[in-house]
Amino acid sequence: MTLIANIIVVIVALLHIYFLVLEMFFWDKPLGLKTFRMTPEKAKITKVLAANQGLYNGFLAAGLLWGLSLGDAGVGIKLFFLGCVIVAGVYGAITVGRKILFIQAIPAALGLLLVLMSL
């Protein structure tokens, strides 16, 4: 069970690294415009905010990877950062779009459940 839990945690971390790249480097590029369904004008106005958001996604990924790197001693850290991802995903689903619930919160919730089950 621990292996499966850790695989899900890695997937959640990789998703947040992907979000970091999208928001920090591709926000106003064709990939970012298509992903976030924005006009170039809106992307230009919101680029700095998106980069800040991307940085926070990087912190979430770093925390998850840190927890993984500690082995059994990192369970609390994984649980904390998975909880943060869930809260961010639920908030995003409420304020931005329901799709975020499925892309961000549900994978993290699955990871959290599996980490708890592996205790």
N, CA, C and O atoms as a GROMACS GRO file, in nm:
protein
  476
    1MET      N    1   0.082  -0.120   0.000
    1MET     CA    2   0.000   0.000   0.000
    1MET      C    3   0.086   0.126   0.000
    1MET      O    4   0.051   0.225  -0.063
    2THR      N    5   0.199   0.121   0.071
    2THR     CA    6   0.288   0.237   0.077
    2THR      C    7   0.340   0.274  -0.061
    2THR      O    8   0.348   0.392  -0.094
    3LEU      N    9   0.374   0.175  -0.141
    3LEU     CA   10   0.425   0.202  -0.276
    3LEU      C   11   0.319   0.272  -0.360
    3LEU      O   12   0.350   0.370  -0.429
    4ILE      N   13   0.197   0.224  -0.356
    4ILE     CA   14   0.089   0.286  -0.434
    4ILE      C   15   0.064   0.428  -0.384
    4ILE      O   16   0.047   0.520  -0.464
    5ALA      N   17   0.063   0.446  -0.252
    5ALA     CA   18   0.044   0.580  -0.196
    5ALA      C   19   0.154   0.674  -0.244
    5ALA      O   20   0.126   0.788  -0.283
    6ASN      N   21   0.278   0.628  -0.241
    6ASN     CA   22   0.390   0.712  -0.285
    6ASN      C   23   0.383   0.743  -0.434
    6ASN      O   24   0.420   0.852  -0.476
    7ILE      N   25   0.336   0.649  -0.513
    7ILE     CA   26   0.319   0.675  -0.657
    7ILE      C   27   0.217   0.787  -0.679
    7ILE      O   28   0.238   0.875  -0.762
    8ILE      N   29   0.107   0.782  -0.605
    8ILE     CA   30   0.005   0.888  -0.617
    8ILE      C   31   0.062   1.022  -0.570
    8ILE      O   32   0.035   1.125  -0.632
    9VAL      N   33   0.139   1.021  -0.463
    9VAL     CA   34   0.202   1.145  -0.415
    9VAL      C   35   0.296   1.201  -0.522
    9VAL      O   36   0.298   1.322  -0.545
   10VAL      N   37   0.372   1.116  -0.587
   10VAL     CA   38   0.460   1.160  -0.695
   10VAL      C   39   0.378   1.220  -0.809
   10VAL      O   40   0.415   1.324  -0.864
   11ILE      N   41   0.267   1.156  -0.845
   11ILE     CA   42   0.182   1.208  -0.952
   11ILE      C   43   0.128   1.346  -0.915
   11ILE      O   44   0.128   1.437  -0.998
   12VAL      N   45   0.083   1.362  -0.791
   12VAL     CA   46   0.033   1.494  -0.747
   12VAL      C   47   0.145   1.598  -0.753
   12VAL      O   48   0.123   1.711  -0.795
   13ALA      N   49   0.264   1.559  -0.709
   13ALA     CA   50   0.379   1.652  -0.715
   13ALA      C   51   0.410   1.690  -0.860
   13ALA      O   52   0.434   1.807  -0.890
   14LEU      N   53   0.411   1.591  -0.949
   14LEU     CA   54   0.440   1.619  -1.090
   14LEU      C   55   0.332   1.709  -1.152
   14LEU      O   56   0.364   1.796  -1.234
   15LEU      N   57   0.208   1.688  -1.115
   15LEU     CA   58   0.101   1.778  -1.162
   15LEU      C   59   0.129   1.921  -1.120
   15LEU      O   60   0.110   2.014  -1.199
   16HIS      N   61   0.175   1.940  -0.997
   16HIS     CA   62   0.201   2.076  -0.950
   16HIS      C   63   0.326   2.137  -1.012
   16HIS      O   64   0.335   2.259  -1.026
   17ILE      N   65   0.420   2.055  -1.049
   17ILE     CA   66   0.534   2.106  -1.126
   17ILE      C   67   0.486   2.150  -1.264
   17ILE      O   68   0.530   2.253  -1.316
   18TYR      N   69   0.397   2.071  -1.322
   18TYR     CA   70   0.338   2.108  -1.452
   18TYR      C   71   0.261   2.240  -1.439
   18TYR      O   72   0.273   2.327  -1.525
   19PHE      N   73   0.182   2.255  -1.331
   19PHE     CA   74   0.109   2.380  -1.310
   19PHE      C   75   0.206   2.497  -1.297
   19PHE      O   76   0.182   2.605  -1.351
   20LEU      N   77   0.316   2.475  -1.225
   20LEU     CA   78   0.419   2.579  -1.210
   20LEU      C   79   0.470   2.623  -1.348
   20LEU      O   80   0.476   2.742  -1.377
   21VAL      N   81   0.504   2.527  -1.430
   21VAL     CA   82   0.558   2.559  -1.564
   21VAL      C   83   0.455   2.633  -1.647
   21VAL      O   84   0.486   2.734  -1.711
   22LEU      N   85   0.331   2.583  -1.645
   22LEU     CA   86   0.226   2.651  -1.721
   22LEU      C   87   0.205   2.795  -1.675
   22LEU      O   88   0.198   2.887  -1.757
   23GLU      N   89   0.196   2.813  -1.545
   23GLU     CA   90   0.163   2.945  -1.492
   23GLU      C   91   0.280   3.043  -1.492
   23GLU      O   92   0.260   3.163  -1.507
   24MET      N   93   0.400   2.992  -1.476
   24MET     CA   94   0.515   3.082  -1.471
   24MET      C   95   0.576   3.111  -1.608
   24MET      O   96   0.627   3.220  -1.632
   25PHE      N   97   0.572   3.013  -1.698
   25PHE     CA   98   0.646   3.027  -1.823
   25PHE      C   99   0.559   3.023  -1.949
   25PHE      O  100   0.602   3.072  -2.054
   26PHE      N  101   0.439   2.966  -1.942
   26PHE     CA  102   0.356   2.953  -2.062
   26PHE      C  103   0.222   3.023  -2.051
   26PHE      O  104   0.134   3.004  -2.136
   27TRP      N  105   0.204   3.103  -1.948
   27TRP     CA  106   0.076   3.170  -1.925
   27TRP      C  107   0.028   3.248  -2.047
   27TRP      O  108  -0.089   3.240  -2.084
   28ASP      N  109   0.118   3.324  -2.109
   28ASP     CA  110   0.080   3.407  -2.222
   28ASP      C  111   0.124   3.348  -2.356
   28ASP      O  112   0.125   3.417  -2.458
   29LYS      N  113   0.160   3.220  -2.354
   29LYS     CA  114   0.199   3.149  -2.477
   29LYS      C  115   0.080   3.066  -2.525
   29LYS      O  116  -0.017   3.049  -2.450
   30PRO      N  117   0.084   3.014  -2.648
   30PRO     CA  118  -0.030   2.938  -2.699
   30PRO      C  119  -0.078   2.825  -2.607
   30PRO      O  120  -0.199   2.806  -2.591
   31LEU      N  121   0.014   2.751  -2.546
   31LEU     CA  122  -0.027   2.643  -2.457
   31LEU      C  123  -0.104   2.697  -2.335
   31LEU      O  124  -0.208   2.642  -2.298
   32GLY      N  125  -0.054   2.802  -2.275
   32GLY     CA  126  -0.121   2.862  -2.160
   32GLY      C  127  -0.254   2.924  -2.197
   32GLY      O  128  -0.353   2.910  -2.124
   33LEU      N  129  -0.257   2.993  -2.310
   33LEU     CA  130  -0.382   3.055  -2.355
   33LEU      C  131  -0.489   2.949  -2.379
   33LEU      O  132  -0.605   2.968  -2.342
   34LYS      N  133  -0.450   2.839  -2.440
   34LYS     CA  134  -0.545   2.731  -2.468
   34LYS      C  135  -0.587   2.662  -2.339
   34LYS      O  136  -0.706   2.636  -2.318
   35THR      N  137  -0.491   2.631  -2.253
   35THR     CA  138  -0.520   2.560  -2.129
   35THR      C  139  -0.616   2.639  -2.040
   35THR      O  140  -0.711   2.584  -1.985
   36PHE      N  141  -0.590   2.768  -2.027
   36PHE     CA  142  -0.670   2.851  -1.937
   36PHE      C  143  -0.779   2.930  -2.008
   36PHE      O  144  -0.848   3.012  -1.947
   37ARG      N  145  -0.794   2.905  -2.138
   37ARG     CA  146  -0.901   2.969  -2.219
   37ARG      C  147  -0.902   3.121  -2.202
   37ARG      O  148  -1.001   3.181  -2.162
   38MET      N  149  -0.786   3.180  -2.234
   38MET     CA  150  -0.770   3.324  -2.216
   38MET      C  151  -0.733   3.390  -2.348
   38MET      O  152  -0.680   3.327  -2.440
   39THR      N  153  -0.761   3.517  -2.353
   39THR     CA  154  -0.716   3.598  -2.464
   39THR      C  155  -0.574   3.646  -2.432
   39THR      O  156  -0.536   3.652  -2.316
   40PRO      N  157  -0.497   3.681  -2.534
   40PRO     CA  158  -0.364   3.736  -2.508
   40PRO      C  159  -0.368   3.862  -2.420
   40PRO      O  160  -0.279   3.885  -2.340
   41GLU      N  161  -0.472   3.941  -2.437
   41GLU     CA  162  -0.486   4.064  -2.359
   41GLU      C  163  -0.504   4.033  -2.210
   41GLU      O  164  -0.439   4.094  -2.125
   42LYS      N  165  -0.592   3.940  -2.180
   42LYS     CA  166  -0.616   3.902  -2.041
   42LYS      C  167  -0.491   3.836  -1.981
   42LYS      O  168  -0.458   3.858  -1.864
   43ALA      N  169  -0.423   3.755  -2.061
   43ALA     CA  170  -0.301   3.689  -2.012
   43ALA      C  171  -0.194   3.793  -1.977
   43ALA      O  172  -0.124   3.779  -1.876
   44LYS      N  173  -0.183   3.894  -2.058
   44LYS     CA  174  -0.083   3.998  -2.033
   44LYS      C  175  -0.112   4.069  -1.900
   44LYS      O  176  -0.020   4.098  -1.823
   45ILE      N  177  -0.238   4.097  -1.876
   45ILE     CA  178  -0.277   4.169  -1.754
   45ILE      C  179  -0.255   4.083  -1.629
   45ILE      O  180  -0.220   4.136  -1.524
   46THR      N  181  -0.274   3.952  -1.641
   46THR     CA  182  -0.270   3.864  -1.525
   46THR      C  183  -0.140   3.784  -1.513
   46THR      O  184  -0.128   3.698  -1.425
   47LYS      N  185  -0.044   3.810  -1.598
   47LYS     CA  186   0.079   3.730  -1.604
   47LYS      C  187   0.154   3.726  -1.470
   47LYS      O  188   0.199   3.620  -1.428
   48VAL      N  189   0.168   3.839  -1.403
   48VAL     CA  190   0.242   3.843  -1.277
   48VAL      C  191   0.168   3.764  -1.169
   48VAL      O  192   0.230   3.694  -1.089
   49LEU      N  193   0.036   3.775  -1.166
   49LEU     CA  194  -0.043   3.699  -1.069
   49LEU      C  195  -0.028   3.548  -1.095
   49LEU      O  196  -0.016   3.470  -1.001
   50ALA      N  197  -0.030   3.510  -1.222
   50ALA     CA  198  -0.017   3.369  -1.256
   50ALA      C  199   0.120   3.316  -1.217
   50ALA      O  200   0.131   3.202  -1.170
   51ALA      N  201   0.223   3.395  -1.236
   51ALA     CA  202   0.358   3.351  -1.198
   51ALA      C  203   0.366   3.329  -1.047
   51ALA      O  204   0.429   3.234  -1.001
   52ASN      N  205   0.302   3.416  -0.970
   52ASN     CA  206   0.299   3.401  -0.826
   52ASN      C  207   0.226   3.271  -0.788
   52ASN      O  208   0.272   3.196  -0.702
   53GLN      N  209   0.115   3.247  -0.853
   53GLN     CA  210   0.038   3.125  -0.831
   53GLN      C  211   0.121   3.002  -0.868
   53GLN      O  212   0.118   2.901  -0.798
   54GLY      N  213   0.193   3.011  -0.977
   54GLY     CA  214   0.280   2.901  -1.018
   54GLY      C  215   0.387   2.871  -0.916
   54GLY      O  216   0.420   2.755  -0.890
   55LEU      N  217   0.442   2.975  -0.857
   55LEU     CA  218   0.544   2.958  -0.754
   55LEU      C  219   0.487   2.881  -0.635
   55LEU      O  220   0.553   2.792  -0.582
   56TYR      N  221   0.365   2.915  -0.594
   56TYR     CA  222   0.302   2.843  -0.484
   56TYR      C  223   0.278   2.697  -0.520
   56TYR      O  224   0.293   2.609  -0.435
   57ASN      N  225   0.243   2.669  -0.644
   57ASN     CA  226   0.229   2.530  -0.687
   57ASN      C  227   0.362   2.457  -0.677
   57ASN      O  228   0.367   2.339  -0.645
   58GLY      N  229   0.470   2.528  -0.705
   58GLY     CA  230   0.602   2.470  -0.690
   58GLY      C  231   0.633   2.436  -0.545
   58GLY      O  232   0.695   2.334  -0.517
   59PHE      N  233   0.589   2.521  -0.453
   59PHE     CA  234   0.609   2.493  -0.310
   59PHE      C  235   0.533   2.367  -0.269
   59PHE      O  236   0.583   2.286  -0.191
   60LEU      N  237   0.411   2.351  -0.322
   60LEU     CA  238   0.335   2.230  -0.291
   60LEU      C  239   0.408   2.105  -0.341
   60LEU      O  240   0.418   2.005  -0.270
   61ALA      N  241   0.459   2.112  -0.463
   61ALA     CA  242   0.534   1.999  -0.519
   61ALA      C  243   0.660   1.972  -0.435
   61ALA      O  244   0.691   1.857  -0.405
   62ALA      N  245   0.730   2.077  -0.399
   62ALA     CA  246   0.852   2.060  -0.320
   62ALA      C  247   0.822   1.995  -0.185
   62ALA      O  248   0.896   1.909  -0.139
   63GLY      N  249   0.713   2.036  -0.123
   63GLY     CA  250   0.675   1.977   0.006
   63GLY      C  251   0.643   1.829  -0.007
   63GLY      O  252   0.682   1.749   0.078
   64LEU      N  253   0.572   1.793  -0.112
   64LEU     CA  254   0.539   1.652  -0.134
   64LEU      C  255   0.664   1.570  -0.160
   64LEU      O  256   0.679   1.459  -0.107
   65LEU      N  257   0.754   1.623  -0.240
   65LEU     CA  258   0.879   1.552  -0.270
   65LEU      C  259   0.968   1.543  -0.146
   65LEU      O  260   1.037   1.444  -0.126
   66TRP      N  261   0.965   1.646  -0.064
   66TRP     CA  262   1.040   1.645   0.062
   66TRP      C  263   0.987   1.533   0.152
   66TRP      O  264   1.064   1.455   0.208
   67GLY      N  265   0.855   1.526   0.164
   67GLY     CA  266   0.795   1.421   0.245
   67GLY      C  267   0.832   1.282   0.194
   67GLY      O  268   0.861   1.193   0.273
   68LEU      N  269   0.831   1.265   0.064
   68LEU     CA  270   0.870   1.136   0.005
   68LEU      C  271   1.015   1.104   0.034
   68LEU      O  272   1.049   0.989   0.062
   69SER      N  273   1.101   1.205   0.028
   69SER     CA  274   1.244   1.181   0.046
   69SER      C  275   1.279   1.136   0.187
   69SER      O  276   1.385   1.077   0.209
   70LEU      N  277   1.191   1.162   0.282
   70LEU     CA  278   1.216   1.125   0.422
   70LEU      C  279   1.170   0.984   0.456
   70LEU      O  280   1.189   0.938   0.568
   71GLY      N  281   1.111   0.916   0.359
   71GLY     CA  282   1.063   0.780   0.386
   71GLY      C  283   0.952   0.781   0.490
   71GLY      O  284   0.863   0.866   0.487
   72ASP      N  285   0.959   0.686   0.583
   72ASP     CA  286   0.856   0.674   0.687
   72ASP      C  287   0.846   0.799   0.773
   72ASP      O  288   0.739   0.831   0.824
   73ALA      N  289   0.956   0.869   0.790
   73ALA     CA  290   0.956   0.989   0.873
   73ALA      C  291   0.883   1.106   0.805
   73ALA      O  292   0.855   1.207   0.870
   74GLY      N  293   0.852   1.094   0.677
   74GLY     CA  294   0.789   1.202   0.603
   74GLY      C  295   0.639   1.193   0.591
   74GLY      O  296   0.578   1.272   0.520
   75VAL      N  297   0.578   1.097   0.659
   75VAL     CA  298   0.433   1.079   0.647
   75VAL      C  299   0.357   1.206   0.686
   75VAL      O  300   0.266   1.248   0.615
   76GLY      N  301   0.393   1.267   0.797
   76GLY     CA  302   0.326   1.389   0.841
   76GLY      C  303   0.338   1.502   0.740
   76GLY      O  304   0.244   1.578   0.719
   77ILE      N  305   0.454   1.512   0.679
   77ILE     CA  306   0.477   1.617   0.579
   77ILE      C  307   0.393   1.591   0.455
   77ILE      O  308   0.333   1.683   0.400
   78LYS      N  309   0.387   1.465   0.411
   78LYS     CA  310   0.303   1.430   0.296
   78LYS      C  311   0.156   1.461   0.326
   78LYS      O  312   0.086   1.518   0.242
   79LEU      N  313   0.110   1.424   0.445
   79LEU     CA  314  -0.029   1.452   0.481
   79LEU      C  315  -0.059   1.602   0.483
   79LEU      O  316  -0.163   1.645   0.434
   80PHE      N  317   0.034   1.680   0.538
   80PHE     CA  318   0.014   1.824   0.543
   80PHE      C  319   0.003   1.883   0.401
   80PHE      O  320  -0.091   1.957   0.372
   81PHE      N  321   0.098   1.849   0.314
   81PHE     CA  322   0.096   1.908   0.180
   81PHE      C  323  -0.018   1.854   0.094
   81PHE      O  324  -0.072   1.927   0.012
   82LEU      N  325  -0.055   1.728   0.112
   82LEU     CA  326  -0.173   1.677   0.041
   82LEU      C  327  -0.298   1.751   0.088
   82LEU      O  328  -0.385   1.783   0.008
   83GLY      N  329  -0.306   1.779   0.217
   83GLY     CA  330  -0.417   1.858   0.269
   83GLY      C  331  -0.422   1.997   0.209
   83GLY      O  332  -0.528   2.048   0.176
   84CYS      N  333  -0.305   2.058   0.196
   84CYS     CA  334  -0.298   2.191   0.132
   84CYS      C  335  -0.347   2.185  -0.013
   84CYS      O  336  -0.420   2.274  -0.058
   85VAL      N  337  -0.307   2.082  -0.084
   85VAL     CA  338  -0.350   2.065  -0.224
   85VAL      C  339  -0.501   2.047  -0.230
   85VAL      O  340  -0.567   2.104  -0.317
   86ILE      N  341  -0.556   1.969  -0.139
   86ILE     CA  342  -0.701   1.947  -0.137
   86ILE      C  343  -0.774   2.078  -0.113
   86ILE      O  344  -0.870   2.110  -0.184
   87VAL      N  345  -0.730   2.154  -0.014
   87VAL     CA  346  -0.794   2.284   0.016
   87VAL      C  347  -0.785   2.376  -0.106
   87VAL      O  348  -0.884   2.440  -0.143
   88ALA      N  349  -0.668   2.384  -0.167
   88ALA     CA  350  -0.651   2.469  -0.286
   88ALA      C  351  -0.741   2.421  -0.400
   88ALA      O  352  -0.800   2.503  -0.471
   89GLY      N  353  -0.751   2.291  -0.418
   89GLY     CA  354  -0.834   2.236  -0.525
   89GLY      C  355  -0.982   2.261  -0.503
   89GLY      O  356  -1.054   2.294  -0.597
   90VAL      N  357  -1.028   2.246  -0.379
   90VAL     CA  358  -1.169   2.272  -0.348
   90VAL      C  359  -1.199   2.421  -0.366
   90VAL      O  360  -1.302   2.458  -0.423
   91TYR      N  361  -1.109   2.506  -0.317
   91TYR     CA  362  -1.129   2.650  -0.334
   91TYR      C  363  -1.131   2.688  -0.482
   91TYR      O  364  -1.215   2.766  -0.526
   92GLY      N  365  -1.038   2.632  -0.558
   92GLY     CA  366  -1.036   2.658  -0.702
   92GLY      C  367  -1.162   2.610  -0.771
   92GLY      O  368  -1.213   2.676  -0.861
   93ALA      N  369  -1.213   2.494  -0.729
   93ALA     CA  370  -1.335   2.442  -0.789
   93ALA      C  371  -1.454   2.533  -0.760
   93ALA      O  372  -1.541   2.551  -0.846
   94ILE      N  373  -1.457   2.590  -0.641
   94ILE     CA  374  -1.566   2.679  -0.604
   94ILE      C  375  -1.555   2.814  -0.674
   94ILE      O  376  -1.655   2.869  -0.719
   95THR      N  377  -1.433   2.867  -0.682
   95THR     CA  378  -1.416   3.005  -0.732
   95THR      C  379  -1.383   3.016  -0.880
   95THR      O  380  -1.408   3.119  -0.941
   96VAL      N  381  -1.326   2.910  -0.938
   96VAL     CA  382  -1.283   2.918  -1.078
   96VAL      C  383  -1.362   2.823  -1.167
   96VAL      O  384  -1.424   2.864  -1.265
   97GLY      N  385  -1.359   2.695  -1.133
   97GLY     CA  386  -1.430   2.598  -1.216
   97GLY      C  387  -1.422   2.458  -1.156
   97GLY      O  388  -1.322   2.421  -1.094
   98ARG      N  389  -1.529   2.383  -1.174
   98ARG     CA  390  -1.540   2.249  -1.117
   98ARG      C  391  -1.431   2.154  -1.164
   98ARG      O  392  -1.397   2.059  -1.093
   99LYS      N  393  -1.377   2.178  -1.281
   99LYS     CA  394  -1.272   2.093  -1.338
   99LYS      C  395  -1.152   2.080  -1.242
   99LYS      O  396  -1.087   1.976  -1.237
  100ILE      N  397  -1.124   2.186  -1.169
  100ILE     CA  398  -1.009   2.188  -1.076
  100ILE      C  399  -1.026   2.082  -0.968
  100ILE      O  400  -0.928   2.026  -0.919
  101LEU      N  401  -1.151   2.056  -0.930
  101LEU     CA  402  -1.176   1.953  -0.830
  101LEU      C  403  -1.121   1.818  -0.878
  101LEU      O  404  -1.061   1.744  -0.800
  102PHE      N  405  -1.142   1.787  -1.004
  102PHE     CA  406  -1.100   1.658  -1.059
  102PHE      C  407  -0.952   1.652  -1.090
  102PHE      O  408  -0.890   1.546  -1.080
  103ILE      N  409  -0.895   1.764  -1.129
  103ILE     CA  410  -0.753   1.767  -1.167
  103ILE      C  411  -0.662   1.780  -1.046
  103ILE      O  412  -0.551   1.725  -1.045
  104GLN      N  413  -0.706   1.852  -0.945
  104GLN     CA  414  -0.618   1.883  -0.832
  104GLN      C  415  -0.663   1.817  -0.702
  104GLN      O  416  -0.584   1.746  -0.639
  105ALA      N  417  -0.787   1.839  -0.660
  105ALA     CA  418  -0.830   1.795  -0.527
  105ALA      C  419  -0.848   1.644  -0.517
  105ALA      O  420  -0.805   1.583  -0.419
  106ILE      N  421  -0.911   1.583  -0.615
  106ILE     CA  422  -0.938   1.439  -0.605
  106ILE      C  423  -0.811   1.355  -0.607
  106ILE      O  424  -0.800   1.263  -0.526
  107PRO      N  425  -0.714   1.382  -0.696
  107PRO     CA  426  -0.589   1.304  -0.687
  107PRO      C  427  -0.521   1.320  -0.551
  107PRO      O  428  -0.467   1.223  -0.496
  108ALA      N  429  -0.523   1.441  -0.496
  108ALA     CA  430  -0.461   1.463  -0.365
  108ALA      C  431  -0.539   1.390  -0.255
  108ALA      O  432  -0.479   1.335  -0.163
  109ALA      N  433  -0.671   1.390  -0.264
  109ALA     CA  434  -0.753   1.319  -0.166
  109ALA      C  435  -0.726   1.169  -0.172
  109ALA      O  436  -0.719   1.102  -0.068
  110LEU      N  437  -0.711   1.116  -0.292
  110LEU     CA  438  -0.677   0.975  -0.308
  110LEU      C  439  -0.541   0.947  -0.245
  110LEU      O  440  -0.524   0.847  -0.174
  111GLY      N  441  -0.445   1.035  -0.271
  111GLY     CA  442  -0.313   1.020  -0.211
  111GLY      C  443  -0.317   1.024  -0.060
  111GLY      O  444  -0.254   0.943   0.007
  112LEU      N  445  -0.394   1.119  -0.006
  112LEU     CA  446  -0.408   1.131   0.139
  112LEU      C  447  -0.469   1.004   0.197
  112LEU      O  448  -0.420   0.951   0.297
  113LEU      N  449  -0.575   0.955   0.136
  113LEU     CA  450  -0.640   0.833   0.184
  113LEU      C  451  -0.543   0.714   0.181
  113LEU      O  452  -0.538   0.637   0.276
  114LEU      N  453  -0.467   0.701   0.072
  114LEU     CA  454  -0.374   0.590   0.060
  114LEU      C  455  -0.258   0.601   0.160
  114LEU      O  456  -0.212   0.501   0.213
  115VAL      N  457  -0.212   0.723   0.184
  115VAL     CA  458  -0.106   0.741   0.284
  115VAL      C  459  -0.159   0.701   0.421
  115VAL      O  460  -0.090   0.632   0.497
  116LEU      N  461  -0.281   0.743   0.454
  116LEU     CA  462  -0.340   0.707   0.582
  116LEU      C  463  -0.360   0.555   0.593
  116LEU      O  464  -0.338   0.496   0.699
  117MET      N  465  -0.400   0.493   0.485
  117MET     CA  466  -0.422   0.348   0.485
  117MET      C  467  -0.292   0.270   0.499
  117MET      O  468  -0.292   0.156   0.544
  118SER      N  469  -0.181   0.332   0.461
  118SER     CA  470  -0.052   0.263   0.468
  118SER      C  471   0.013   0.274   0.605
  118SER      O  472   0.119   0.216   0.628
  119LEU      N  473  -0.050   0.346   0.698
  119LEU     CA  474   0.005   0.360   0.833
  119LEU      C  475  -0.011   0.231   0.913
  119LEU      O  476   0.030   0.224   1.028
   0.00000   0.00000   0.00000
